[in-house]
């Protein structure tokens, strides 16, 4: 049993070591490597930060992010329904906005942790509910 526990701890450490914090470098598309520092599209388990003044357009479905902090703008969609998945928490600062880019598609936002919104989290555009927000954590969520 001790060997199994040690193995699990080592596995968790190894997986955590691959998590990277991806920070937006300017306005651009989510799926463009140059939109992020370090360069490369956010991968499974990454923490993502959108900097104030930057507009990032979700033009691809995301991997499962560890966390998402929006200080600028995250615009969902590029004329295609998109899915964004965050296993941990989503934070929208007082300068942050998460919104819908177009009227044509229904998007999915899956949140495994909590959401903290001091800015704008607007999933309704033109009176149409265009994003299904799902809280899928195993504990109470706020």
N, CA, C and O of each residue as an XYZ file, in Angstrom:
568
protein
N       0.821     -1.191      0.000
C       0.000      0.000      0.000
C       0.867      1.257      0.000
O       0.543      2.230     -0.681
N       1.974      1.247      0.762
C       2.853      2.412      0.819
C       3.445      2.700     -0.556
O       3.571      3.857     -0.957
N       3.804      1.648     -1.267
C       4.386      1.814     -2.596
C       3.365      2.468     -3.529
O       3.715      3.337     -4.327
N       2.119      2.051     -3.427
C       1.062      2.610     -4.261
C       0.872      4.097     -3.961
O       0.729      4.891     -4.891
N       0.867      4.482     -2.718
C       0.711      5.891     -2.328
C       1.899      6.717     -2.819
O       1.722      7.829     -3.317
N       3.085      6.182     -2.681
C       4.270      6.891     -3.172
C       4.181      7.056     -4.689
O       4.510      8.117     -5.220
N       3.742      6.018     -5.378
C       3.575      6.095     -6.823
C       2.584      7.193     -7.200
O       2.846      7.968     -8.120
N       1.455      7.269     -6.506
C       0.458      8.301     -6.789
C       1.015      9.701     -6.555
O       0.753     10.610     -7.343
N       1.773      9.881     -5.493
C       2.369     11.185     -5.206
C       3.374     11.578     -6.288
O       3.409     12.730     -6.721
N       4.179     10.629     -6.716
C       5.136     10.912     -7.782
C       4.436     11.236     -9.105
O       4.854     12.140     -9.829
N       3.380     10.501     -9.411
C       2.619     10.749    -10.624
C       2.000     12.137    -10.592
O       2.055     12.862    -11.585
N       1.412     12.515     -9.463
C       0.807     13.839     -9.320
C       1.863     14.926     -9.494
O       1.613     15.932    -10.160
N       3.023     14.735     -8.911
C       4.109     15.714     -9.036
C       4.570     15.842    -10.482
O       4.828     16.944    -10.964
N       4.669     14.721    -11.160
C       5.116     14.743    -12.555
C       4.101     15.449    -13.438
O       4.481     16.232    -14.309
N       2.834     15.189    -13.230
C       1.790     15.838    -14.028
C       1.780     17.333    -13.740
O       1.679     18.132    -14.670
N       1.881     17.729    -12.483
C       1.874     19.142    -12.121
C       3.069     19.866    -12.709
O       2.980     21.055    -13.017
N       4.176     19.177    -12.868
C       5.381     19.801    -13.401
C       5.199     20.244    -14.846
O       5.916     21.131    -15.308
N       4.250     19.642    -15.575
C       4.027     19.996    -16.962
C       3.049     21.149    -17.133
O       2.930     21.694    -18.231
N       2.346     21.532    -16.072
C       1.413     22.650    -16.155
C       2.191     23.945    -16.352
O       3.210     24.184    -15.704
N       1.698     24.757    -17.245
C       2.349     26.023    -17.575
C       1.328     27.134    -17.405
O       0.138     26.931    -17.645
N       1.787     28.306    -16.994
C       0.922     29.475    -16.994
C       1.082     30.152    -18.343
O       2.171     30.602    -18.702
N      -0.011     30.219    -19.084
C      -0.036     30.876    -20.394
C      -0.663     32.250    -20.215
O      -1.786     32.366    -19.725
N       0.069     33.300    -20.616
C      -0.385     34.672    -20.476
C      -0.514     35.288    -21.859
O       0.377     35.142    -22.696
N      -1.637     35.985    -22.101
C      -1.830     36.600    -23.415
C      -0.766     37.658    -23.663
O      -0.352     38.376    -22.752
N      -0.329     37.739    -24.928
C       0.692     38.706    -25.313
C       0.094     39.901    -26.044
O       0.792     40.882    -26.304
N      -1.174     39.828    -26.372
C      -1.863     40.894    -27.100
C      -3.191     40.373    -27.600
O      -3.592     39.261    -27.256
N      -3.867     41.152    -28.395
C      -5.134     40.744    -28.982
C      -4.864     39.698    -30.054
O      -3.945     39.847    -30.858
N      -5.673     38.631    -30.063
C      -5.483     37.584    -31.061
C      -6.424     36.423    -30.855
O      -7.315     36.471    -30.006
N      -6.223     35.386    -31.631
C      -7.033     34.173    -31.547
C      -6.435     33.194    -30.552
O      -5.215     33.078    -30.436
N      -7.299     32.495    -29.837
C      -6.889     31.500    -28.850
C      -5.971     30.465    -29.487
O      -4.952     30.103    -28.899
N      -6.307     29.989    -30.663
C      -5.577     28.908    -31.316
C      -4.294     29.322    -32.020
O      -3.718     28.523    -32.758
N      -3.832     30.551    -31.812
C      -2.597     31.036    -32.418
C      -1.490     31.036    -31.378
O      -1.623     31.672    -30.332
N      -0.402     30.333    -31.651
C       0.693     30.182    -30.687
C       1.230     31.524    -30.202
O       1.562     31.662    -29.024
N       1.322     32.513    -31.084
C       1.886     33.805    -30.740
C       1.008     34.659    -29.839
O       1.453     35.696    -29.347
N      -0.233     34.239    -29.615
C      -1.126     34.966    -28.706
C      -0.698     34.758    -27.262
O      -1.139     35.485    -26.372
N       0.167     33.759    -27.020
C       0.487     33.337    -25.655
C       1.979     33.402    -25.354
O       2.823     33.245    -26.237
N       2.273     33.636    -24.093
C       3.646     33.545    -23.578
C       3.633     32.595    -22.391
O       2.840     32.775    -21.468
N       4.501     31.585    -22.400
C       5.373     31.208    -23.495
C       4.558     30.786    -24.716
O       3.410     30.355    -24.600
N       5.176     30.920    -25.885
C       4.503     30.658    -27.145
C       3.932     29.243    -27.188
O       4.571     28.285    -26.754
N       2.728     29.136    -27.716
C       2.056     27.849    -27.836
C       0.642     27.952    -27.290
O       0.392     28.668    -26.320
N      -0.266     27.244    -27.907
C      -1.664     27.240    -27.496
C      -1.782     26.559    -26.126
O      -1.123     25.544    -25.897
N      -2.607     27.093    -25.207
C      -2.774     26.451    -23.899
C      -3.150     24.977    -24.030
O      -3.975     24.598    -24.861
N      -2.518     24.153    -23.182
C      -2.710     22.701    -23.222
C      -3.427     22.234    -21.955
O      -3.685     23.023    -21.046
N      -3.741     20.951    -21.913
C      -4.383     20.368    -20.735
C      -3.624     20.731    -19.466
O      -2.402     20.591    -19.404
N      -4.350     21.197    -18.457
C      -3.761     21.481    -17.163
C      -3.081     22.829    -17.038
O      -2.536     23.142    -15.979
N      -3.097     23.638    -18.090
C      -2.456     24.952    -18.024
C      -3.339     25.963    -17.296
O      -4.566     25.876    -17.326
N      -2.689     26.915    -16.646
C      -3.352     28.091    -16.101
C      -3.309     29.142    -17.199
O      -2.269     29.325    -17.831
N      -4.423     29.840    -17.440
C      -4.480     30.828    -18.512
C      -4.853     32.186    -17.922
O      -5.776     32.305    -17.117
N      -4.096     33.219    -18.353
C      -4.347     34.588    -17.923
C      -4.502     35.452    -19.168
O      -3.618     35.480    -20.023
N      -5.633     36.161    -19.269
C      -5.825     37.136    -20.338
C      -5.615     38.509    -19.708
O      -6.341     38.912    -18.799
N      -4.613     39.211    -20.210
C      -4.163     40.477    -19.644
C      -5.138     41.603    -19.993
O      -5.757     41.593    -21.056
N      -5.264     42.565    -19.089
C      -6.108     43.742    -19.298
C      -5.732     44.435    -20.606
O      -4.552     44.644    -20.888
N      -6.741     44.788    -21.402
C      -6.510     45.443    -22.679
C      -6.398     44.484    -23.853
O      -6.460     44.915    -25.005
N      -6.233     43.190    -23.585
C      -6.139     42.186    -24.642
C      -7.515     41.579    -24.903
O      -8.292     41.365    -23.973
N      -7.811     41.306    -26.163
C      -9.036     40.605    -26.556
C      -8.611     39.291    -27.195
O      -7.954     39.274    -28.235
N      -8.996     38.191    -26.557
C      -8.684     36.865    -27.097
C      -9.988     36.242    -27.578
O     -10.947     36.111    -26.817
N     -10.008     35.861    -28.846
C     -11.191     35.247    -29.448
C     -11.021     33.733    -29.443
O     -10.041     33.201    -29.965
N     -11.985     33.057    -28.848
C     -11.956     31.592    -28.799
C     -12.324     31.062    -30.181
O     -13.499     31.034    -30.546
N     -11.324     30.646    -30.942
C     -11.539     30.161    -32.311
C     -11.280     28.665    -32.434
O     -11.117     28.144    -33.537
N     -11.243     27.977    -31.294
C     -11.042     26.534    -31.249
C     -11.599     26.038    -29.920
O     -11.752     26.828    -28.988
N     -11.900     24.768    -29.815
C     -12.276     24.226    -28.514
C     -11.022     24.114    -27.663
O      -9.939     23.839    -28.180
N     -11.165     24.326    -26.362
C      -9.984     24.297    -25.495
C      -9.712     22.894    -24.987
O     -10.585     22.025    -24.985
N      -8.475     22.700    -24.556
C      -8.155     21.559    -23.723
C      -8.752     21.870    -22.354
O      -9.325     22.944    -22.171
N      -8.635     20.970    -21.400
C      -9.151     21.235    -20.065
C      -8.128     22.062    -19.302
O      -7.064     21.566    -18.931
N      -8.456     23.313    -19.074
C      -7.570     24.236    -18.373
C      -7.645     24.000    -16.878
O      -8.673     23.556    -16.366
N      -6.563     24.295    -16.175
C      -6.574     24.209    -14.719
C      -7.309     25.406    -14.135
O      -8.117     25.253    -13.219
N      -7.033     26.601    -14.663
C      -7.725     27.806    -14.210
C      -7.745     28.821    -15.332
O      -6.972     28.724    -16.286
N      -8.640     29.804    -15.212
C      -8.759     30.871    -16.200
C      -8.962     32.177    -15.459
O      -9.901     32.313    -14.674
N      -8.072     33.151    -15.709
C      -8.194     34.490    -15.137
C      -8.325     35.474    -16.289
O      -7.455     35.555    -17.156
N      -9.421     36.219    -16.287
C      -9.685     37.167    -17.372
C      -9.637     38.581    -16.816
O     -10.497     38.992    -16.037
N      -8.613     39.316    -17.233
C      -8.468     40.723    -16.877
C      -8.761     41.602    -18.085
O      -9.046     42.790    -17.938
N      -8.693     41.020    -19.279
C      -9.035     41.676    -20.536
C     -10.377     41.141    -20.999
O     -11.343     41.129    -20.236
N     -10.440     40.693    -22.263
C     -11.695     40.181    -22.821
C     -11.484     38.806    -23.435
O     -10.546     38.590    -24.202
N     -12.372     37.879    -23.085
C     -12.454     36.584    -23.753
C     -13.749     36.601    -24.536
O     -14.832     36.710    -23.961
N     -13.634     36.492    -25.853
C     -14.785     36.526    -26.743
C     -15.013     35.120    -27.279
O     -14.166     34.574    -27.985
N     -16.162     34.533    -26.942
C     -16.460     33.162    -27.349
C     -16.995     33.136    -28.776
O     -17.992     33.784    -29.093
N     -16.327     32.389    -29.614
C     -16.857     32.082    -30.927
C     -16.295     32.870    -32.075
O     -15.881     34.020    -31.931
N     -16.290     32.225    -33.215
C     -15.839     32.794    -34.480
C     -16.716     32.244    -35.599
O     -16.211     31.772    -36.617
N     -18.028     32.308    -35.404
C     -19.025     31.741    -36.323
C     -19.064     30.221    -36.293
O     -19.555     29.589    -37.228
N     -18.549     29.637    -35.221
C     -18.632     28.198    -34.971
C     -18.870     28.009    -33.481
O     -18.261     28.702    -32.666
N     -19.743     27.085    -33.114
C     -19.970     26.795    -31.696
C     -18.680     26.274    -31.075
O     -18.042     25.382    -31.633
N     -18.292     26.819    -29.931
C     -17.049     26.452    -29.265
C     -17.326     25.979    -27.847
O     -18.352     26.310    -27.252
N     -16.375     25.184    -27.310
C     -16.450     24.705    -25.936
C     -15.182     25.109    -25.212
O     -14.074     24.907    -25.709
N     -15.359     25.686    -24.029
C     -14.227     25.989    -23.160
C     -14.445     25.223    -21.863
O     -15.527     25.269    -21.277
N     -13.398     24.513    -21.415
C     -13.488     23.669    -20.228
C     -12.400     24.072    -19.243
O     -11.223     24.152    -19.593
N     -12.819     24.325    -17.991
C     -11.895     24.688    -16.920
C     -12.158     23.753    -15.745
O     -13.261     23.744    -15.199
N     -11.160     22.968    -15.353
C     -11.361     22.014    -14.250
C     -11.366     22.708    -12.900
O     -11.961     22.210    -11.944
N     -10.710     23.850    -12.818
C     -10.644     24.611    -11.568
C     -11.507     25.848    -11.630
O     -12.636     25.811    -12.119
N     -10.967     26.947    -11.129
C     -11.741     28.171    -10.983
C     -11.571     29.129    -12.150
O     -10.548     29.145    -12.834
N     -12.620     29.932    -12.352
C     -12.633     31.004    -13.342
C     -12.743     32.320    -12.579
O     -13.610     32.482    -11.720
N     -11.847     33.264    -12.905
C     -11.865     34.572    -12.259
C     -11.992     35.643    -13.324
O     -11.200     35.697    -14.264
N     -12.998     36.498    -13.170
C     -13.178     37.650    -14.051
C     -12.954     38.881    -13.179
O     -13.756     39.175    -12.293
N     -11.856     39.601    -13.436
C     -11.523     40.765    -12.612
C     -12.431     41.943    -12.960
O     -13.259     41.847    -13.866
N     -12.275     43.037    -12.247
C     -13.099     44.227    -12.499
C     -12.847     44.809    -13.890
O     -13.690     45.545    -14.404
N     -11.725     44.501    -14.499
C     -11.436     44.957    -15.868
C     -11.729     43.871    -16.899
O     -11.516     44.080    -18.093
N     -12.216     42.712    -16.448
C     -12.408     41.557    -17.325
C     -13.805     41.431    -17.889
O     -14.786     41.882    -17.297
N     -13.867     40.797    -19.064
C     -15.141     40.536    -19.739
C     -15.070     39.180    -20.415
O     -14.099     38.874    -21.107
N     -16.096     38.368    -20.216
C     -16.293     37.153    -21.003
C     -17.637     37.330    -21.687
O     -18.660     37.526    -21.031
N     -17.624     37.257    -23.013
C     -18.829     37.562    -23.771
C     -18.928     36.690    -25.019
O     -18.021     35.916    -25.325
N     -20.039     36.828    -25.731
C     -20.310     36.082    -26.958
C     -19.922     36.948    -28.161
O     -20.216     38.143    -28.187
N     -19.261     36.346    -29.155
C     -18.793     37.100    -30.320
C     -19.844     37.233    -31.413
O     -19.808     38.193    -32.184
N     -20.779     36.290    -31.496
C     -21.748     36.347    -32.597
C     -23.092     35.801    -32.152
O     -23.215     35.222    -31.072
N     -24.093     35.990    -32.993
C     -25.461     35.594    -32.667
C     -25.838     34.219    -33.207
O     -26.970     33.777    -33.008
N     -24.921     33.534    -33.886
C     -25.304     32.363    -34.661
C     -25.101     31.015    -33.985
O     -25.656     30.015    -34.439
N     -24.328     30.965    -32.925
C     -23.945     29.662    -32.389
C     -24.184     29.586    -30.883
O     -24.136     30.595    -30.179
N     -24.441     28.377    -30.407
C     -24.574     28.144    -28.977
C     -23.294     27.484    -28.490
O     -22.926     26.402    -28.946
N     -22.625     28.144    -27.566
C     -21.345     27.692    -27.040
C     -21.541     26.933    -25.731
O     -22.634     26.929    -25.164
N     -20.471     26.291    -25.256
C     -20.501     25.582    -23.971
C     -19.336     26.057    -23.115
O     -18.200     26.133    -23.585
N     -19.619     26.372    -21.867
C     -18.608     26.786    -20.901
C     -18.755     25.822    -19.726
O     -19.765     25.850    -19.024
N     -17.756     24.974    -19.512
C     -17.811     23.944    -18.471
C     -16.829     24.325    -17.376
O     -15.636     24.485    -17.633
N     -17.332     24.472    -16.151
C     -16.522     24.938    -15.030
C     -16.532     23.889    -13.925
O     -17.591     23.516    -13.421
N     -15.339     23.416    -13.553
C     -15.224     22.402    -12.508
C     -15.057     22.988    -11.123
O     -15.303     22.300    -10.132
N     -14.643     24.246    -11.030
C     -14.435     24.905     -9.739
C     -15.441     26.016     -9.545
O     -16.595     25.906     -9.960
N     -15.002     27.078     -8.917
C     -15.862     28.227     -8.653
C     -15.647     29.306     -9.695
O     -14.653     29.295    -10.421
N     -16.582     30.234     -9.763
C     -16.418     31.413    -10.602
C     -16.494     32.633     -9.704
O     -17.378     32.747     -8.855
N     -15.549     33.544     -9.906
C     -15.523     34.815     -9.195
C     -15.628     35.898    -10.251
O     -14.739     36.027    -11.094
N     -16.711     36.686    -10.219
C     -16.963     37.664    -11.273
C     -17.098     39.060    -10.684
O     -18.099     39.383    -10.044
N     -16.072     39.890    -10.909
C     -16.132     41.297    -10.515
C     -16.268     42.174    -11.763
O     -16.324     43.400    -11.664
N     -16.320     41.537    -12.935
C     -16.407     42.262    -14.200
C     -17.686     41.919    -14.927
O     -18.778     42.088    -14.384
N     -17.560     41.432    -16.173
C     -18.711     41.100    -17.007
C     -18.607     39.637    -17.435
O     -17.617     39.223    -18.038
N     -19.634     38.869    -17.116
C     -19.770     37.479    -17.572
C     -21.125     37.420    -18.256
O     -22.137     37.154    -17.607
N     -21.157     37.667    -19.565
C     -22.400     37.848    -20.306
C     -22.554     36.755    -21.349
O     -21.906     36.790    -22.395
N     -23.409     35.787    -21.065
C     -23.630     34.666    -21.970
C     -24.924     34.823    -22.766
O     -25.383     33.877    -23.408
N     -25.507     36.014    -22.723
C     -26.730     36.319    -23.466
C     -26.415     37.466    -24.411
O     -25.878     38.489    -23.988
N     -26.742     37.308    -25.677
C     -26.501     38.359    -26.665
C     -27.785     38.607    -27.441
O     -28.403     37.675    -27.956
N     -28.179     39.867    -27.517
C     -29.384     40.221    -28.277
C     -30.620     39.505    -27.778
O     -31.516     39.191    -28.562
N     -30.680     39.241    -26.469
C     -31.825     38.541    -25.895
C     -31.786     37.037    -26.092
O     -32.692     36.334    -25.644
N     -30.749     36.528    -26.756
C     -30.634     35.092    -26.995
C     -29.612     34.489    -26.036
O     -28.516     35.022    -25.861
N     -29.984     33.380    -25.425
C     -29.102     32.638    -24.533
C     -28.190     31.792    -25.407
O     -28.604     30.749    -25.913
N     -26.927     32.243    -25.588
C     -26.069     31.602    -26.578
C     -24.899     30.832    -25.987
O     -23.958     30.491    -26.704
N     -24.946     30.552    -24.687
C     -23.891     29.742    -24.089
C     -24.481     28.933    -22.941
O     -25.106     29.481    -22.033
N     -24.275     27.647    -22.995
C     -24.674     26.773    -21.902
C     -23.525     26.717    -20.909
O     -22.431     26.263    -21.244
N     -23.771     27.179    -19.686
C     -22.761     27.158    -18.637
C     -23.067     25.990    -17.720
O     -24.153     25.904    -17.148
N     -22.095     25.084    -17.582
C     -22.279     23.886    -16.772
C     -21.265     23.890    -15.633
O     -20.063     24.023    -15.864
N     -21.751     23.744    -14.412
C     -20.887     23.555    -13.256
C     -20.833     22.061    -12.990
O     -21.841     21.455    -12.627
N     -19.649     21.457    -13.169
C     -19.570     20.004    -13.050
C     -18.601     19.535    -11.963
O     -18.079     18.423    -12.037
N     -18.360     20.368    -10.964
C     -17.478     19.976     -9.872
C     -18.131     18.947     -8.978
O     -19.347     18.755     -9.011
N     -17.310     18.284     -8.176
C     -17.823     17.235     -7.301
C     -18.231     17.770     -5.938
O     -18.826     17.041     -5.144
N     -17.921     19.045     -5.649
C     -18.275     19.646     -4.360
C     -19.194     20.841     -4.623
O     -19.491     21.184     -5.767
N     -19.632     21.459     -3.526
C     -20.450     22.669     -3.679
C     -19.648     23.722     -4.446
O     -18.450     23.897     -4.220
N     -20.315     24.402     -5.336
C     -19.639     25.427     -6.138
C     -20.352     26.757     -5.934
O     -21.557     26.815     -5.692
N     -19.563     27.820     -6.041
C     -20.162     29.155     -5.905
C     -19.861     29.977     -7.126
O     -20.277     31.133     -7.210
